Amino acid sequence: MIARIDQVEESHCVLNEENLSEFKAACQTAIANGKNMFEFNGTLVDVDFAKYTIIYLEQMA
């Protein structure tokens, strides 16, 4: 399952202030390894989606 903000209740991938840095690191690792998807808390996440999600959450903080 690819996590989307509007489907977070259906996913194991819940982002919050405590795990945002871990999510960001997982995304950066995937990019460095040339991957377009990565697993986070049991959920497969698209790198492009993750980048926009990180930007959005950092602006909301």
C-alpha positions as CSV (number, residue, x, y, z in Angstrom):
1,M,0.0,0.0,0.0
2,I,1.2,3.5,-0.8
3,A,0.5,5.8,2.0
4,R,-1.4,9.0,1.3
5,I,-2.3,11.7,3.8
6,D,-6.0,11.1,3.2
7,Q,-5.6,7.4,3.8
8,V,-3.4,7.4,6.9
9,E,-6.1,5.7,8.9
10,E,-5.9,2.7,6.6
11,S,-2.1,2.6,6.8
12,H,0.5,1.6,9.4
13,C,2.5,4.7,8.3
14,V,1.6,7.5,10.7
15,L,3.8,10.5,10.5
16,N,4.2,12.9,13.4
17,E,6.9,15.2,14.9
18,E,8.6,12.2,16.6
19,N,9.2,10.1,13.5
20,L,9.5,12.8,10.8
21,S,13.3,12.8,10.9
22,E,13.3,9.0,10.6
23,F,10.9,9.2,7.6
24,K,13.1,11.9,6.1
25,A,16.3,9.8,6.5
26,A,14.6,6.8,4.9
27,C,13.5,8.9,2.0
28,Q,17.0,10.3,1.6
29,T,18.5,6.8,1.7
30,A,16.2,5.6,-1.0
31,I,17.1,8.6,-3.2
32,A,20.8,8.0,-2.6
33,N,20.3,4.3,-3.6
34,G,18.4,5.2,-6.8
35,K,15.1,3.8,-5.5
36,N,11.7,5.3,-6.2
37,M,10.0,3.6,-3.2
38,F,11.0,2.8,0.3
39,E,9.4,1.0,3.3
40,F,8.5,2.9,6.4
41,N,6.8,1.3,9.4
42,G,5.5,-1.5,7.2
43,T,4.2,0.7,4.4
44,L,5.6,1.1,0.9
45,V,6.0,4.9,0.2
46,D,6.7,6.6,-3.1
47,V,9.8,8.9,-2.9
48,D,8.1,11.7,-4.8
49,F,5.1,11.6,-2.5
50,A,7.5,11.5,0.5
51,K,9.3,14.6,-0.6
52,Y,6.1,16.6,-0.9
53,T,4.9,15.2,2.4
54,I,8.1,16.2,4.2
55,I,7.9,19.8,2.7
56,Y,4.2,20.0,3.8
57,L,4.8,18.8,7.3
58,E,7.8,21.0,7.8
59,Q,5.8,24.0,6.8
60,M,3.0,23.1,9.2
61,A,5.4,22.8,12.1
